[in-house]
Amino acid sequence: MAQIIGKVAVRAGFAIPVKNIDKKPTESNQYVAIWIEDFDGGNESCILFTQKELSRLSRVGICDLQNEMKRGRLYRVGYRGSYFVKIKIGDEDTVVRISKVTLNRAEKRAEVNEEDIPKMGVLVDLFDL
């Protein structure tokens, strides 16, 4: 079971710091878990970033649709398969751009480190709170 660092709600689009429980020598001590879903609300999954990867994501300065965006939803931009995602880091909502390569790496890391994925509560998952 994931060990959450600090007091963070486990909800879609929230950056959740977690301890790397089964750490290998070349891996990070902790990850940042983010629950995401497709544009239509389906295919919900959790991805894991290192702190360095999260800090390197391009933040979108001005996004006209930010108030309309739902946290954790992947909004495809461009033809190369990158996405805008609204996430909450600490107390701040921000929109970041995630490339397909970075997203694939985070998905693969989550598959290999299933023990580090925080579980959503039943009601949160059911009602997308």
Secondary structure, 3 states (H helix, E strand, C coil): CCEECCCCCCCECECEEEECCCCCCCCCCEEEEEEEECCCCCCCEEEEECHHHHHHCEECCCCCCCCCCCECECEEECCCCEEEEEEEECCEEEEEEECHHHHHHHHHHHHHCHHHCCCCCHHHHHHCC
